[in-house]
């Protein structure tokens, strides 16, 4: 069962972003560049903060991450074409 409090304390979002980025074999800078294509301007240091759990992306930023990393489940969720 999902537990938001535990996920937040364990940096679940940041860990998932880092894991997906590494699975795609792209650098943090490459992800930042891809996010630009989706209208999100994020610096390499800011992305590092997300991955370390020092800050979290907004809902719009996380949707852009899903698209940039080609995470299909979330792409369907965010598509206005459905």
N, C-alpha and C positions, 0 to 999 in steps of 0.2 A: 504494500500500500504506500502511495506517495505521501511524504511528509514535508511540507514546504519549510517548516522551521529547521528541520535537520538539513535539508538541501541547501538552505541559505547558509547555515553554520559550516557546512562542508564544502562551500563554494561549488555547488553542483553546476551552475551555469558556466562559470569560468572553465571548469574542468572539461565540460562537454565541448565548449568552443575550441579549446586547445586540442582536445583529442580529435575532433572532426577536422581541424586544420591540418594536423599532422597526418591523419589518415589520407587526406587529399594531397599530401606532400607539397604544401605551399608554405612559404615563409609568412611571418606576421605582416611584413610590408606588402607582400603580394595580396594578402587578404584585405589590407587597408585599401589597396588600389582597386580591388574588385568591389569593395563596398561603395566606392565612389560611383560606380556604374549604377548603383541602386539608390543614389541620392543621399548617401551617408558619408559624411566627411569625419573620419576618425584618425587620429595620429597613431603612430606605432607605440608610443608610450601609453596612450589611453587604452589601446588594445591589450597591452601587457597588463594593465591594471584590471581589466575584465578577467583575463586568464588567471591572475593571481588572487582574485576575489577582493581587491581593494576598492572596486566600484563595480556597478552592474550596468549593462546596456539598457536603454529604454525599450519599450515594446516595439517601436518602429525600427530601432537599431537591431534588435534580435531577429526581427522578420527579415531584414536585409542580410544578416548573417546566414540565415537558413537558405535564402536564395543564392547567395554568393558561394556557399559550400555545397549547393545542390542537394539539400536535404529534402527529399521528395515528400515525405509525410507533411512537413510543415509548409512546403511550397503549395500543396493542395489546400491546406488550411487558410493560407493567406491570399489565394488567388481570387480575384474579383470575377473570374470567368466561370466559376462554379454555379 
